[in-house]
Amino acid sequence: MLVNGKWTQDWQPVQAIDAKGGFVRQVSSFRNWVTPDGSAGPTGEDGFAAAKGRYHLYVAYICPWASRTLIARKLKKLEDVVSVSVVEPVLSDEGWRFGDYPGSNRDDLNGATYLHELYSRAEPTFTGRATVPVLWDRERKTIVNNESADIVRMLNSGFGALSDESVDFYPEALRGEIDGLNERIYPALNNGVYRAGFATTQVAYEEAYQGVFAMLDELEARLGDGRAFLTGETFTEADIRLFVTLIRFDAAYYGLFKCNRRRLADYPALSAYTRRVLDLPGVRGTVNIDHIKQGYYSIKALNPNRIVPLGPDLSALGF
Ligand SMILES: N[C@@H](CCC(=O)N[C@@H](CS)C(=O)NCC(=O)O)C(=O)O
């Protein structure tokens, strides 16, 4: 991680633990918003007006939070407006690295080798982990925001007519329901799998594991009534956030994170739902199973010899 803008070598995938040995995720620290007219968003300062070619996303295909932003960019047809670089899947001793691994890019924009260089460029005394996603501003040469939940919302409505305004992941009428789903699905499932995987005590692992499967069972029942998406027929931000976890489930969380009561493939409604989202135009291109497997199974603390399993068979999802 960075301490006062300098890289320190004590990188640990387990970010912090609570009193019971449970995994705690770092709070994001750059919270400005791109808006159509450059006025300030819900947090941070003003001065980040939407413009074609001004902003750049740094992502990792392995990362579910970064993948949220890739899906939003794709479905809002912002590919020509917001450019992207993908880091290598395997975390180096200095965190995320740019390079030539298939599917990854060099950092042509800033010429960085490691993502942490962008954090210290944006804030020379930054202390914390250099996480993806990062939304970078070419004009002010700084990080606009590094919180995926915010970035998804600004891709949805911050780019106005530069984006496809017929697509809305956060429609007014569904906001209450979407917020309610997000608030429950994130701790139990999206972050729950990490809490299971990175638990350092049996009790913390079991608590997380129970929460993961209670939520999957509940969502299986919800989708089992024939609805296409979580809130009904409209694809929303809640679906983006659920999908990125489901698509990683059998490939990584079932094995590496010991979330092994059932596979996604054992849930008929959730499996059909995952295929439905994958089939939305462009979504499949945001999923790179090789990066996901290489990335998760390279986490030394959980898999010291870094052997990547050959399975499972994901052909039912078309991979
Ligand atoms: N709150 C952040 C979390 C992002 C996050 O935890 N990203 C992970 C990858 S999945 C990361 O970059 N970790 C690098 C590290 O911890 O050093 C978001 O949702 O955008």
The ligand as a Gaussian input file, in Angstrom:
#p B3LYP/6-31G(d) Opt

LIG

0 1
 N      -14.839000       0.440000      -2.800000
 C      -14.137000       0.055000      -3.913000
 C      -13.497000      -1.292000      -3.700000
 C      -12.568000      -1.621000      -4.801000
 C      -11.635000      -2.788000      -4.446000
 O      -11.621000      -3.281000      -3.315000
 N      -10.851000      -3.223000      -5.456000
 C       -9.893000      -4.291000      -5.240000
 C       -9.954000      -5.317000      -6.352000
 S      -11.443000      -6.235000      -6.403000
 C       -8.481000      -3.740000      -5.307000
 O       -8.148000      -2.973000      -6.179000
 N       -7.598000      -4.174000      -4.402000
 C       -6.214000      -3.816000      -4.405000
 C       -5.659000      -3.727000      -3.013000
 O       -6.432000      -3.932000      -2.065000
 O       -4.478000      -3.423000      -2.885000
 C      -15.099000       0.054000      -5.082000
 O      -16.167000      -0.575000      -5.020000
 O      -14.797000       0.705000      -6.056000

